[in-house]
Amino acid sequence: MAELRTNMREKIRRRLRANGASEDLNDQAIFQAVDAILNQAVNDAKPGALLLPELFDNPTSSKLEIAVSYQTHRGLIGRVFVRPIKRRILVPIFRWLLDFSRNNFNRQNNINQILFSCIQVLAIENAKLRAKLTGSGDH
């Protein structure tokens, strides 16, 4: 199984290089280190375990909203005339568009989560290296 994984990673490394990836990936040790860090980030990409979204004004603002509502700010006229038009004509069109786009929204949410996790893993690695350089860490 380890040999199969090694062969797959080697094919990936060659394909990346053929498509213009960094020359540094020619170094097997660098490729393995990068692969390990990114794999860790993907495996650690759990919504409640990420620091970066907590640094936003609103931690949930990093999630894409995919809800459709039909509200009016026009008072009685809006409730009587505009709201039924929205409900019967516009909302079905928006729902179709939303259903059509839902997979892309979900995929983008997953990518955002993984990228946040990558940043967090790299920040942790950076902090560990800084601690080693300054001698202030216990690593």
C-alpha positions, -999 to 999 in steps of 0.1 A, spaced: 0 0 0 28 24 8 44 17 -25 11 24 -43 9 57 -24 45 66 -33 39 58 -70 7 79 -70 25 109 -54 54 106 -79 29 107 -108 13 137 -92 46 154 -87 56 148 -123 23 161 -136 25 192 -115 60 199 -128 49 193 -164 22 219 -158 46 245 -146 47 240 -108 77 253 -88 111 238 -96 114 232 -58 90 203 -63 118 184 -81 133 179 -46 116 148 -33 120 159 4 104 193 -3 76 177 -22 69 152 6 70 180 32 45 201 12 23 171 6 23 162 43 14 198 54 -14 201 28 -27 166 37 -27 176 74 -46 208 65 -72 189 45 -77 164 73 -79 192 99 -104 213 80 -133 212 105 -154 243 108 -152 246 146 -114 240 147 -103 269 126 -89 302 141 -91 324 110 -129 326 108 -129 336 145 -108 367 136 -135 381 113 -161 405 128 -186 377 125 -172 342 124 -201 330 103 -194 356 76 -169 333 59 -198 309 50 -217 315 18 -254 321 24 -276 301 1 -311 310 14 -338 328 -5 -364 349 12 -391 372 -1 -395 402 22 -408 436 14 -399 470 28 -430 486 12 -455 481 41 -491 473 32 -487 479 -6 -458 455 -6 -477 428 12 -507 432 -10 -491 436 -44 -454 431 -45 -450 401 -22 -474 379 -41 -457 387 -74 -423 379 -58 -436 347 -43 -452 334 -76 -428 346 -102 -394 357 -88 -389 332 -60 -394 301 -83 -368 315 -107 -344 323 -79 -349 288 -64 -341 272 -97 -310 293 -100 -301 285 -64 -306 247 -69 -285 250 -101 -257 268 -82 -259 249 -49 -231 224 -58 -208 253 -66 -216 271 -33 -210 239 -14 -177 233 -33 -166 269 -26 -174 265 11 -153 233 12 -124 250 -6 -126 280 18 -125 257 48 -95 238 34 -77 271 26 -83 284 61 -70 251 75 -39 254 53 -32 289 65 -36 277 101 -12 247 96 14 270 80 10 296 107 15 269 134 46 256 116 59 292 113 53 298 150 72 266 159 101 275 137 102 310 152 102 295 187 131 272 178 151 301 163 146 324 193 149 295 218 117 306 235 97 275 227 97 241 243 97 223 209 
